[in-house]
Amino acid sequence: MSNPKQFVQEHEQLNNIIKSGKKGFLNIITGRTGIIILLLALQIGLMVWGIDWLGRRMHLYFGGSTVVTLLMLIYMLNTKHDPTVKLTWCVLIALSPVFGSLLYVFIKLDIGHRAVQHSLIRTQQETARLFPPQTELMDQLKRENRDIYRLAKYLKNNGSFSAYTNTRVKYYPLGEAKFEDLLIELEKAEKFIFMEYFIVSEGRMWGSVLETLRRKVKEGVEVRFMYDGTCSFSNLPYSYPKTLRSYGIKCKVFSPIRPFVSTHYNNRDHRKIVVIDGHTAFTGGINLADEYINEKVRFGHWKDTAIMLKGDAVRSFTLMFLQMWNATEYHRSYEQYLVPPEVISQPASGYVIPYADSPMDSEKVGEMVYLNIINQAKDYVYIMSPYLILDNELVTALTFAAKRSIDVRIILPHIPDKKYAFILAKTHYKELISSGVKIYEYTPGFIHAKVFLSDDIKAVVGTINLDYRSLYHHFECAAFLYGSGAIEDIKSDFQYTQLKSHNITMEDVRHEKWYIRAAGAIMKIIAPLM
């Protein structure tokens, strides 16, 4: 017989093992591992139940989805959307009734959008009275050219944008030239500097501008700087506004990206505006990043354009900036930044109409101006654009212009920044070229210019691309020029750029790689949503 003391010890050890086993089992059941196992089991159970439930009611699902699809298609066909946009939604809803319908309803409801919309509408209403009526000037324009007068009336009625004389325009064919003059003009500032940009990236260009702004703040100049919230994703730290404010610069981020779902993120501030003391303004395609001045090479040589205005037309750019800035301000001021008209030192010819386009209303101002230029052309229409993702109206206008013997030329990039956009552009080549439109690709690199030119008398330089993003979804701006001396410079630049570009022929279109054509055909289905 074993030792009683040893027996008691062995019995206690066995009890401890049983207790620790129970404790370990309880820890598994009540701990994180147990919860995960429980949730997995619950999920598997729900999946099995769901499959069984759906299997017995599949006829109801298919019947319901068919009814939803039919009702949504009838509704879509009776909306005011562009035919291409309608087709995209109809295909999406037909392929996936539940997802497509819910996505359309989500966008239609404008979740997270309405507060911004109401604020911007309020500021636009407040500033409408501050755009000069220009009654005598409009009468003069009506006598000179009724077509331009009608376009000026359209811009006045849809945004209060005024036409101006007494404004000198300087055209910049490259970002390097604009950058040089921008620094010179910023140094001259005595009262205020307003800047609004889509892209800001640290480097030589922005570093030089920032150094100047910091110095001007110390001199007592009011500096306001606004940039789009997408910069916080890749170019600038999320807390960058605090850094600028520490220098005395008033800074705002338009629609900063935050972790919640909203249609507001679809509408970016794509504008580029500089206003100095109310008498000098810049706009165009050039952002504040080193690739725009070819200090950094990304897609070969970067070709971009801009204009500088001096004179009365700067008033509109001042108001356009303040409209966006004051959308989030409780106490808003305007008059103190509006300088009275003055006679500029050098005589200026022609008319200038600065204008903006907003996705918050149903009026596509940017596209309407482009369509007016194409439809009213008598001799030629020359276009530079980084993208060519066209809706039905623009395709019809361009092909009809070419068919009536208007010389239509479009210069696009040869080295794209976005491959999908380049592929989508190629889907238009065959139809446009077969109609007589001449398409060129800038072989040294990337074209980022947004320029329209027609008949040696009218032009547009601004931020508005030929794609759905610019024409439908983004905040944009531009200046329409009629009879301006800068138009000759714009034409010379276009002709020089064309010499460096390859003329795309039908032979090039036929020899395009099959997978490029296939990808374009597929992506074209959802082009309006890209």
Summary of the structure (lengths in Angstrom):
residues: 530
radius of gyration: 30.0
end to end distance: 87.3
largest distance: 128.5
contacts: 1702
relative contact order: 0.11
helix: 53%
strand: 18%
